[in-house]
Amino acid sequence: MLAVVVLAGCGGSSPTYASKADAICRKYKQKTDAISHPKTLADLASVSDQVLPLLHDARRELRALQPPAEQKAIASAWLDEFDVTIDDVEKIRDKARAGDAAGVQSVARPALRHNQRANELAAQLGMKVCSKD
């Protein structure tokens, strides 16, 4: 579940798009790390409910950043993957609430691929924290 959460942070004396995004990711990664790891489907639904508002807040802050012109396309693709991550967590939560372990598994597999793609795009943008689980 937490592998789906794409969050963490960085910084520097001259703020760049990557360092600003990493600072946002760091802030929200610290918050998600403080949430207990799920042991049951009910726990998974509860953790998802706690993580989703954090993801929405992080997305809002990340979308407010202005990437340099030469990185706009990659930044847009990365933010689109972030949106997919939120959708994935919502689907996982819904399957967990329904007690559908097989459904959680079927959503988790593509969610991990989406997470990997988001990490790759973040790395292309020069992010250190946002590019790791």
N, C-alpha and C positions, 0 to 999 in steps of 0.2 A: 504494500500500500504506500509506504513512505517513499519507495523508489519512484512512484508516480509524481511525487512532489518535487518540483524543479525549483529549488530556492537556495540562496547563500549570499556572500559579499566580499568586497575588496576596497580599494581606495587609492589615493595618491595626492600629491601636492597640486597637480594640474588636473582638475576633474575632466575626464573624458567620458564619452558615452558608456564605454565598458566599465569604467570604475564607478560611475554613478549607478549603473544597473547592478553591478556586483554589491554595492552598498545596500541597495534595496533588497537584493536576494539574501544577503547576510542577515539583515534585520528579521526577515520572515523565516529564514531557516532556523534561527535561534528560537523563534516562537514555535515552529512545528516540531523541533527537536524536544521541546519541553512536554509535548503531548505523548502520553503512554502508547506503547505499541499494542496493537489489537491482538487478542488471543482467540476470540470467537467472532462469529459473523455479527453478533450484536455489538461487540466492541468495535468492529470494523465500521459499522454504520455510525456509531457514536464518534469515532475518530474522524471519519469523513465529514461529519457535521461540524466538527471543530476546525478542520483544515480548510474547508471550502471558504469561509469568510476571509481567512488569511490569504488564500489564493486570489480571491476577488480584489482585496485591498492591494496586494502586490501587483496584480495586473493593472489596476488603475494607475498606480505610481509609475510602473514601467512604461505604460502607454503615454504618460505625460512627458517622458524624456524625448529629446529631439536628436536622433542619430545624425551623424555627418552624411552629407549627400551621397557619398560613395558607399555608404553602408545601409542606406534606406531599404533596399530590396531584401537584404539578408535580415535586417532588424524586423521588417514586416513579417517575413516568413517565420522568424523566431517567435514573435508575439502571437502569430496565428497558431503555432504549435502550443504556446502557453494556453491559448483558449481551448485547444483540443484536450490538453491536460485537465483543465477544469471540467470539461464535459466527461472525460474518462472517470474522474473521481466521483462525479454525480452518478454515473451509471453504476460504478462499483458500489456506492452507497445504497442505491436503490435495490440492486441485486442482494446485497447483504441484509437490508431490511426485510426483504422477502424470504430470507433464509435459503437463498438459491446459491449454494456453494459452486455448483458447476457454472452458473451464470457469472459469478465473480471471476472464476478462472478464465472464462471465455472473453471477458472484457479486459482482464489484467494482461493477457498476452499482447494484444495490440497496444495497450496503454504503455507497456514497457518499451515497445518500438517507438511510440510517439515521444516518450521521455528521452530516449537515446537520440532521436532526431533533433529535439530541442537542445540537448547538450552539445551536439555537433555544431549547430548553428550558433549557439552562444560562444563556443570556442573560436569559430571563424570571426566573430566580432571582437575577439580579444578578452573575453570574460574569463575569469579564473574560477569564481565561486558559482556563478549561474550555470557553468558548464559541467558541474558535478552534481551527483545525487546527494 
